[in-house]
Each structure stands twice: as C-alpha cells, then as structure tokens.
Amino acid sequence: GNPGEAGAGMVLYEDDGKEEEEIWSGYIYFDDDKTNNEAEYHGVLNGMQCAELLGVKKIVVKGDSNLVVKQLSGEWQCNNTKLRQLYVASGETQRR
C-alpha cells in the first residue's frame, strides 16, 4: 500500500553525447511506512549526493514520480510537510 514498504534505486550515467556509460548505481530499502513520493525524493537526494562525492558537476535528474519531477523543476509547489524537508534538502544539494 501507499504508505508502506518502499524503496528507491539510483543510477548515474556519464553521457558523452554518443553513448551513456553507467558509473554508479545503488538502492535504498525502507521497511517502514513511506509513500512512493517520499521514496522517490530519497532516491533523488541520495543519487545527487553520490554524484557530488564523485565530482560530477552537471546532473540531469529523471524519475517516475511526476509530482517529484515537477516540484524539483519548479513547476509545482511542495506543500506536504514530510516532502518539504526532502524537497529543501534536494534543492540545497542541487545548488552546490
């Protein structure tokens, strides 16, 4: 159900314009009550933090949660209290 058990997977690719090469992948599993959008935000945040540690300077974030993608792109506001904390943390990581 939603909320329920949740997880998120992350993959970083290097794109040289000709082909994409996987440079890192990971996942997070939550055994407590998380919504799909909370899990998606955790995945984005974790992926961006790993990209930062690897020295990546430019990143394109893709996801399957329309809500999270629209919020991070600035098209939609983030008003949910739980998501707001993750939204702010993602934005802070994105600006570094």
One Martini backbone bead per residue (centre of mass of N, CA, C, O) as a GRO file, in nm:
protein
   96
    1GLY     BB    1   0.102   0.032   0.000
    2ASN     BB    2   0.008   0.391   0.046
    3PRO     BB    3   0.173   0.351   0.269
    4GLY     BB    4   0.494   0.163   0.301
    5GLU     BB    5   0.687  -0.022   0.160
    6ALA     BB    6   1.011   0.096   0.034
    7GLY     BB    7   1.197   0.214  -0.260
    8ALA     BB    8   1.520   0.303  -0.420
    9GLY     BB    9   1.675   0.382  -0.728
   10MET     BB   10   2.012   0.442  -0.859
   11VAL     BB   11   2.162   0.611  -1.153
   12LEU     BB   12   2.476   0.681  -1.307
   13TYR     BB   13   2.556   0.864  -1.602
   14GLU     BB   14   2.765   0.895  -1.875
   15ASP     BB   15   2.748   1.158  -2.129
   16ASP     BB   16   2.910   1.199  -2.458
   17GLY     BB   17   2.668   1.195  -2.696
   18LYS     BB   18   2.675   0.877  -2.783
   19GLU     BB   19   2.691   0.746  -2.486
   20GLU     BB   20   2.609   0.552  -2.203
   21GLU     BB   21   2.770   0.523  -1.877
   22GLU     BB   22   2.796   0.346  -1.603
   23ILE     BB   23   2.917   0.472  -1.266
   24TRP     BB   24   2.652   0.425  -1.077
   25SER     BB   25   2.482   0.230  -0.814
   26GLY     BB   26   2.170   0.212  -0.615
   27TYR     BB   27   1.996   0.157  -0.293
   28ILE     BB   28   1.681   0.180  -0.107
   29TYR     BB   29   1.536   0.049   0.198
   30PHE     BB   30   1.206   0.054   0.342
   31ASP     BB   31   1.034  -0.083   0.640
   32ASP     BB   32   0.852   0.158   0.644
   33ASP     BB   33   0.643   0.427   0.624
   34LYS     BB   34   0.622   0.509   0.282
   35THR     BB   35   0.599   0.685   0.015
   36ASN     BB   36   0.663   0.711  -0.310
   37ASN     BB   37   0.765   1.011  -0.287
   38GLU     BB   38   0.967   0.973  -0.061
   39ALA     BB   39   1.141   0.764  -0.207
   40GLU     BB   40   1.210   0.944  -0.448
   41TYR     BB   41   1.355   1.165  -0.290
   42HIS     BB   42   1.572   0.982  -0.170
   43GLY     BB   43   1.690   0.900  -0.443
   44VAL     BB   44   1.771   1.179  -0.541
   45LEU     BB   45   1.947   1.262  -0.303
   46ASN     BB   46   2.145   1.025  -0.313
   47GLY     BB   47   2.238   1.065  -0.608
   48MET     BB   48   2.346   1.357  -0.569
   49GLN     BB   49   2.552   1.292  -0.347
   50CYS     BB   50   2.718   1.090  -0.514
   51ALA     BB   51   2.789   1.281  -0.742
   52GLU     BB   52   2.944   1.479  -0.566
   53LEU     BB   53   3.162   1.270  -0.466
   54LEU     BB   54   3.247   1.217  -0.783
   55GLY     BB   55   3.250   1.521  -0.926
   56VAL     BB   56   2.989   1.609  -1.034
   57LYS     BB   57   2.861   1.905  -1.210
   58LYS     BB   58   2.636   1.763  -1.394
   59ILE     BB   59   2.273   1.706  -1.375
   60VAL     BB   60   2.014   1.471  -1.460
   61VAL     BB   61   1.686   1.432  -1.351
   62LYS     BB   62   1.510   1.124  -1.322
   63GLY     BB   63   1.161   1.005  -1.302
   64ASP     BB   64   0.839   0.843  -1.193
   65SER     BB   65   0.760   1.110  -1.035
   66ASN     BB   66   0.581   1.372  -1.121
   67LEU     BB   67   0.581   1.536  -0.862
   68VAL     BB   68   0.889   1.552  -0.814
   69VAL     BB   69   0.974   1.667  -1.087
   70LYS     BB   70   0.795   1.926  -1.073
   71GLN     BB   71   0.912   2.037  -0.810
   72LEU     BB   72   1.221   2.047  -0.891
   73SER     BB   73   1.152   2.236  -1.153
   74GLY     BB   74   0.916   2.452  -1.040
   75GLU     BB   75   0.613   2.390  -1.135
   76TRP     BB   76   0.565   2.293  -0.840
   77GLN     BB   77   0.463   2.289  -0.532
   78CYS     BB   78   0.563   2.226  -0.183
   79ASN     BB   79   0.333   2.135   0.093
   80ASN     BB   80   0.435   1.887   0.219
   81THR     BB   81   0.593   1.827   0.506
   82LYS     BB   82   0.766   1.574   0.439
   83LEU     BB   83   0.857   1.669   0.150
   84ARG     BB   84   0.987   1.944   0.216
   85GLN     BB   85   1.251   1.844   0.342
   86LEU     BB   86   1.346   1.695   0.082
   87TYR     BB   87   1.328   1.934  -0.110
   88VAL     BB   88   1.534   2.114   0.034
   89ALA     BB   89   1.772   1.915   0.030
   90SER     BB   90   1.781   1.891  -0.279
   91GLY     BB   91   1.829   2.193  -0.336
   92GLU     BB   92   2.096   2.218  -0.180
   93THR     BB   93   2.250   2.006  -0.347
   94GLN     BB   94   2.203   2.134  -0.629
   95ARG     BB   95   2.365   2.413  -0.562
   96ARG     BB   96   2.666   2.285  -0.522
   0.00000   0.00000   0.00000
